[in-house]
Amino acid sequence: MSSPFDTPDAPGSGDRFVNAEHEGELLVIKVKGHEADVETSSGTADVIIADVTVVDGPHKGEHYADAWLFGKVLVPQLKRKIGRTILGRYGKGQAQKGKTAPWQLDPASEDDTALAIRVMNELQQAEPAKVAGGDSAAPAATDLGDTPPWERR
């Protein structure tokens, strides 16, 4: 008998987002959740679960669904933003003595914001389901005011 139900994904089965590959890139991040004390190969860590779309740089247009984002600075930046879409430039902060510099999101400039809107609109038209916060069943552009296409539900 066929089932009308989908099966759940395995824990941690989101797309793999590698921090170092995206340094300096402009990212649109749809924050979906926060998990505390996740067991990793490096011990326990807090993680943000998010859809990430790369707006510029060598990975422009790439989309990472349900990606796990780690970082002592990045996680606190995002964990109160669940359900929201964030724009920022991905980079490293200041290293403390004897430690590596933490990954963080730096604020987007006005030019970054304009670029992100243009690129996200282009990506939404090309592949609606592959944009952070996107939905292939998004409604048409009528009666939606200033709501960007990738945020329409």
SERO-4910 file (N, C-alpha, C, O; in steps of 0.05 Angstrom, whole numbers):
BEGIN
 pado doro    nc1    nc2    nc3   cac1   cac2   cac3    cc1    cc2    cc3    oc1    oc2    oc3
  Met    A     17    -23      0      0      0      0     18     25      0     37     26     15
  Ser    A     11     44    -17     27     69    -17     17     87      5     -6     87     12
  Ser    A     35    103     16     29    120     38     28    149     29     45    157     13
  Pro    A      9    165     39      9    193     32     28    210     49     30    234     45
  Phe    A     43    197     67     61    211     85     90    209     75     99    189     64
  Asp    A    105    230     81    133    231     75    148    220    100    136    220    122
  Thr    A    172    211     97    188    201    119    206    223    130    214    241    114
  Pro    A    212    223    155    229    244    166    258    241    157    267    218    152
  Asp    A    272    263    155    301    261    149    315    252    174    306    256    197
  Ala    A    338    240    170    355    232    193    365    257    207    369    277    194
  Pro    A    370    255    233    381    278    247    407    287    234    424    271    227
  Gly    A    410    313    231    434    324    220    437    319    190    460    319    180
  Ser    A    415    315    176    417    308    148    416    332    129    412    329    105
  Gly    A    419    356    140    418    380    124    443    382    107    462    366    110
  Asp    A    443    401     88    466    406     71    490    414     88    487    428    108
  Arg    A    514    406     78    538    412     93    548    440     86    555    445     62
  Phe    A    550    458    105    560    485    102    587    486    115    589    482    140
  Val    A    608    492    100    635    492    110    643    522    113    645    536     94
  Asn    A    648    530    138    654    558    144    675    570    126    670    591    114
  Ala    A    698    558    125    721    569    111    716    574     81    728    591     69
  Glu    A    697    559     69    691    562     41    675    587     35    673    595     12
  His    A    665    600     56    646    622     52    656    648     65    641    667     67
  Glu    A    681    649     73    692    673     86    690    696     66    699    694     44
  Gly    A    679    719     76    677    743     60    652    744     42    647    764     30
  Glu    A    637    722     41    613    722     23    589    734     37    586    733     62
  Leu    A    571    745     21    546    756     31    526    734     32    522    720     12
  Leu    A    513    730     55    495    707     59    467    717     67    464    736     83
  Val    A    447    703     57    420    706     66    414    681     82    416    659     72
  Ile    A    407    684    107    403    661    125    375    662    136    367    680    151
  Lys    A    360    641    130    333    637    142    337    619    166    341    595    163
  Val    A    335    631    190    340    616    215    316    600    221    294    610    225
  Lys    A    320    573    223    298    555    227    297    543    256    276    536    266
  Gly    A    320    541    269    320    530    295    347    532    309    367    540    297
  His    A    347    524    334    371    524    351    371    498    367    351    491    379
  Glu    A    393    485    368    397    461    384    420    465    403    441    474    394
  Ala    A    417    459    428    438    462    448    451    435    453    439    414    451
  Asp    A    477    436    458    492    412    467    491    389    447    486    366    455
  Val    A    495    394    422    495    374    401    522    360    402    543    373    403
  Glu    A    522    333    401    547    318    401    560    320    373    547    314    353
  Thr    A    585    328    372    600    330    347    626    315    351    633    306    373
  Ser    A    641    313    329    668    300    331    687    316    348    708    306    357
  Ser    A    681    342    353    698    359    370    687    363    398    696    380    412
  Gly    A    666    348    405    653    352    431    625    362    427    614    360    405
  Thr    A    614    374    448    587    385    446    588    414    438    607    428    444
  Ala    A    567    422    423    566    450    414    537    457    409    520    440    403
  Asp    A    531    483    410    505    493    402    506    497    372    527    502    360
  Val    A    482    493    359    481    495    330    456    510    322    435    509    335
  Ile    A    458    525    300    435    538    288    428    521    263    446    514    248
  Ile    A    403    516    259    394    502    235    381    524    217    363    538    226
  Ala    A    391    525    192    382    547    175    384    539    146    399    522    138
  Asp    A    369    553    129    372    553    100    390    576     94    384    599    102
  Val    A    411    571     79    431    592     72    433    595     42    435    575     28
  Thr    A    431    619     32    436    625      4    459    644      2    460    665     16
  Val    A    478    638    -16    502    654    -20    496    675    -42    487    667    -63
  Val    A    500    700    -36    492    722    -53    515    731    -72    510    739    -94
  Asp    A    540    729    -63    562    737    -80    586    719    -75    585    701    -58
  Gly    A    608    724    -89    632    709    -86    632    683   -103    614    680   -119
  Pro    A    651    666    -98    654    642   -115    631    622   -113    628    606   -131
  His    A    615    624    -92    593    605    -88    566    618    -93    546    608    -84
  Lys    A    566    641   -107    541    656   -112    520    638   -123    524    622   -142
  Gly    A    496    640   -111    473    624   -120    470    597   -107    450    584   -110
  Glu    A    491    588    -92    489    562    -78    469    565    -55    468    585    -42
  His    A    455    543    -51    435    542    -29    440    517    -12    445    496    -22
  Tyr    A    439    521     14    444    500     33    418    497     51    412    515     67
  Ala    A    404    476     47    379    471     62    385    457     88    400    438     90
  Asp    A    372    467    109    375    455    136    404    452    144    412    432    157
  Ala    A    421    471    137    450    470    144    453    475    174    437    489    186
  Trp    A    474    463    185    481    467    213    503    487    214    524    484    202
  Leu    A    498    509    228    518    531    231    528    531    260    513    531    279
  Phe    A    554    530    262    567    529    289    583    555    293    590    569    274
  Gly    A    589    561    318    607    583    324    599    597    350    576    602    355
  Lys    A    619    603    366    615    615    392    603    643    390    590    653    409
  Val    A    608    657    367    596    683    363    571    681    345    551    694    350
  Leu    A    573    665    324    552    662    305    526    652    317    504    663    312
  Val    A    527    631    334    503    620    345    488    640    362    464    643    359
  Pro    A    501    654    380    486    675    395    475    697    378    454    709    384
  Gln    A    489    704    356    479    724    337    452    716    325    435    732    320
  Leu    A    448    689    321    425    680    306    403    666    323    381    664    314
  Lys    A    409    657    347    390    640    361    365    655    369    344    642    375
  Arg    A    365    681    371    341    696    377    327    705    351    307    721    353
  Lys    A    336    696    329    325    704    303    309    682    289    305    683    265
  Ile    A    301    662    304    287    639    292    261    649    279    246    665    290
  Gly    A    258    640    254    235    648    238    240    673    222    222    682    206
  Arg    A    264    685    224    270    710    210    291    704    189    306    684    190
  Thr    A    294    722    170    314    720    149    334    742    153    327    766    155
  Ile    A    359    735    155    381    753    162    400    756    138    405    737    124
  Leu    A    410    780    134    430    786    114    455    795    128    455    813    144
  Gly    A    478    783    120    503    792    132    527    781    116    524    762    100
  Arg    A    550    793    121    574    784    108    589    766    127    594    774    150
  Tyr    A    596    742    118    607    721    135    637    725    138    652    728    118
  Gly    A    647    726    162    675    730    166    684    721    194    668    709    209
  Lys    A    708    728    200    719    722    226    721    747    243    728    769    234
  Gly    A    716    743    269    718    765    288    747    766    299    765    755    287
  Gln    A    750    779    321    776    782    335    782    756    351    765    747    366
  Ala    A    806    746    347    814    723    362    823    731    390    836    751    394
  Gln    A    815    715    409    825    719    436    852    705    439    858    687    423
  Lys    A    867    714    458    894    703    461    893    672    463    880    661    479
  Gly    A    909    659    445    911    630    444    888    616    431    886    591    431
  Lys    A    869    631    419    846    618    406    844    628    377    855    648    370
  Thr    A    829    613    362    824    621    334    802    642    333    785    643    351
  Ala    A    802    658    312    781    678    309    755    664    304    753    645    289
  Pro    A    733    674    317    707    662    314    693    671    289    697    693    279
  Trp    A    676    653    278    660    660    255    637    677    264    625    673    285
  Gln    A    630    697    247    608    715    254    596    727    229    608    726    207
  Leu    A    573    740    232    561    755    210    565    784    216    559    794    237
  Asp    A    577    798    197    580    827    199    556    840    185    545    829    166
  Pro    A    548    864    194    525    878    182    530    882    152    552    887    142
  Ala    A    508    881    137    508    886    108    507    916    103    494    931    118
  Ser    A    521    925     83    520    953     75    495    958     58    481    939     51
  Glu    A    490    983     52    467    989     34    471    976      7    452    966     -5
  Asp    A    496    977     -3    502    964    -29    497    934    -27    486    921    -46
  Asp    A    506    921     -5    501    893      0    471    886     -1    463    867    -13
  Thr    A    456    903     12    427    899     14    414    900    -14    398    883    -21
  Ala    A    422    920    -29    411    923    -57    419    899    -74    403    888    -89
  Leu    A    444    890    -71    454    867    -86    438    842    -78    429    826    -95
  Ala    A    434    838    -52    419    815    -42    391    814    -52    381    793    -60
  Ile    A    378    837    -52    350    838    -62    350    830    -92    333    814   -100
  Arg    A    368    841   -108    369    835   -136    375    805   -141    361    792   -156
  Val    A    395    794   -127    402    766   -131    380    748   -122    374    728   -135
  Met    A    369    753    -98    348    736    -88    323    736   -106    310    715   -110
  Asn    A    317    759   -118    295    760   -137    301    743   -162    284    729   -172
  Glu    A    326    745   -172    334    729   -195    333    699   -189    323    684   -205
  Leu    A    343    692   -166    343    664   -158    314    654   -154    308    631   -161
  Gln    A    297    670   -142    270    662   -137    255    657   -164    240    638   -166
  Gln    A    261    673   -184    248    669   -210    259    644   -223    244    629   -236
  Ala    A    285    638   -219    297    614   -232    290    589   -217    282    569   -230
  Glu    A    292    589   -191    287    564   -175    275    572   -148    289    575   -129
  Pro    A    249    575   -147    235    585   -123    241    569    -98    243    581    -76
  Ala    A    244    543    -99    248    527    -75    277    527    -65    282    517    -43
  Lys    A    295    538    -81    324    538    -74    334    566    -66    355    574    -75
  Val    A    318    579    -49    326    605    -39    320    605    -10    299    596     -1
  Ala    A    338    616      7    333    616     36    307    629     42    302    652     35
  Gly    A    289    614     54    263    624     61    243    621     38    220    629     41
  Gly    A    252    611     16    235    608     -8    214    586     -5    217    569     13
  Asp    A    195    586    -22    174    566    -22    164    563    -51    155    583    -62
  Ser    A    167    540    -62    158    536    -90    129    541    -94    119    545   -116
  Ala    A    113    541    -72     85    547    -74     79    576    -66     57    582    -58
  Ala    A     99    593    -68     95    621    -61     73    634    -78     71    628   -102
  Pro    A     57    651    -67     36    664    -82     47    684   -102     70    692   -101
  Ala    A     30    691   -121     38    711   -141     42    738   -128     36    741   -105
  Ala    A     54    756   -143     62    782   -132     39    801   -127     44    825   -122
  Thr    A     14    792   -127     -8    810   -122    -14    813    -93    -11    793    -78
  Asp    A    -22    836    -84    -30    841    -56     -9    834    -35    -17    826    -13
  Leu    A     16    836    -42     37    829    -23     54    852    -14     73    849      1
  Gly    A     48    876    -25     62    900    -17     92    897    -21    102    890    -42
  Asp    A    107    904      0    136    904     -1    149    877      7    174    876     10
  Thr    A    134    856     10    144    830     18    162    819     -4    152    815    -27
  Pro    A    187    814      1    204    802    -20    195    774    -27    184    760    -10
  Pro    A    200    766    -52    190    740    -62    199    717    -45    184    697    -42
  Trp    A    223    718    -35    234    695    -20    222    693      8    226    673     22
  Glu    A    206    712     16    193    712     42    163    706     40    149    703     60
  Arg    A    153    705     16    124    701     12    116    672     18    131    654     11
  Arg    A     94    669     31     85    642     38     56    639     29     44    618     33
***
